[in-house]
Amino acid sequence: MKLYSKGINQSEKQNYQKAITYFQKAINIDSLFAFAWDNMGLCYRKLDKFDEAIYAYNRSLELDPLGIMPLQNIAVAYKYKKEYEKALTAYKTLADIDSKNPEVYYGIGLIYAFDLKELEKGLENICKAYVLYIEQKSPYRTDAEKIITMIYSEMNKQGKESSFDDILKNNNISQDNK
């Protein structure tokens, strides 16, 4: 725990390489220390070492297959690597565990809308995130609003306004809210 705490301290100071050293030492003592694996993965991701981050998250998931932190972060690492199907799989696994987590739908929506260019699927998921953010009184609601506006602009260019309107209506979002 002392080494783990030192790693957290270094991570908070954005000394990610030093933090990794402490997390590795903690894992050398207890290889089943999932939180150390999680945080090591996060540090690797901050250093743009995505393969190492994914390895650490997978080690954590071997210990706790329902780990929310590694599932959410492995999805982000895969997205950065442009491995979108793997990112979507991780997000969907997380949705099975925590269906009220708006970050799941926000992440899925971004991938569909901007990486895979499937605007309708992207909008559908961003709308789910938006509704959950509102329910949870989250300030991230405004991020979802911006993405909805960006998707609207693109769908409008493609003549898909009615599809846009239908998706908002199906998610109980009025045009005044967008």
C-alpha positions, -999 to +999 in steps of 0.1 A: +000+000+000+029+024+007+043+019-028+009+022-043+003+054-024+036+068-036+025+059-072-007+077-068+011+107-054+035+108-084+006+103-108-012+133-093+020+153-099+019+140-135+052+122-129+038+092-148+071+073-153+080+076-117+044+065-107+048+034-130+079+025-111+060+025-078+030+006-092+054-020-106+071-024-073+037-028-056+027-055-082+061-073-077+050-077-040+013-085-049+006-094-085-031-096-076-032-058-068-058-048-094-058-011-085-020-009-091-025-025-126-054+000-133-033+030-123-002+017-141-024+014-172-036+050-168+000+063-165+011+044-196-019+059-214-010+094-203+025+087-218+009+075-251+022+040-245-011+024-255+001-012-259+016-011-223-016+005-211-038-022-227-016-049-212-020-034-177-057-030-181-060-066-193-041-079-163-065-060-141-095-075-159-080-110-155-082-103-117-116-085-118-135-090-151-161-065-139-136-037-133-152-005-144-120+016-145-100-008-167-129-014-190-135+023-195-098+031-199-090+001-222-118+014-245-100+048-247-066+032-253-081+012-282-097+043-296-063+061-296-048+031-314-077+034-340-088-001-330-124+010-330-141-025-329-121-034-298-130-001-282-167-006-289-165-042-275-150-028-243-176-001-240-204-026-247-190-049-220-190-019-196-226-011-206-236-047-196-221-041-162-231-004-157-259+005-180-264+039-163-229+051-170-232+079-195-195+078-204-202+044-221-227+059-245-207+091-250-176+070-260-196+048-283-213+078-298-180+095-306-165+065-322-196+059-344-201+095-353-166+107-360-144+077-365-167+052-382-188+080-399-220+063-388-239+094-377-272+079-368-256+053-345-234+080-331-263+103-324-284+075-309-256+069-283-248+105-276-285+111-270-285+082-244-255+098-228-272+132-228-303+119-211-282+101-184-261+132-178-293+152-173-307+125-149-274+126-130-273+164-130-238+162-146-220+192-160-209+169-189-244+174-203-230+204-222-203+182-239-231+160-252-250+190-264-220+202-284-216+168-300-253+167-308-249+201-325-219+189-345-238+157-356-268+179-366-245+200-388-232+170-406-266+153-409-281+185-422-254+187-449-263+151-459-300+159-460-308+137-430-327+162-409-357+139-405-336+111-393-319+135-368-353+146-356-366+110-352-336+100-331-340+130-308-378+123-305-371+086-298-348+097-269-374+122-256-352+151-264-371+181-277-356+203-304-355+231-278-329+211-259-304+205-286 
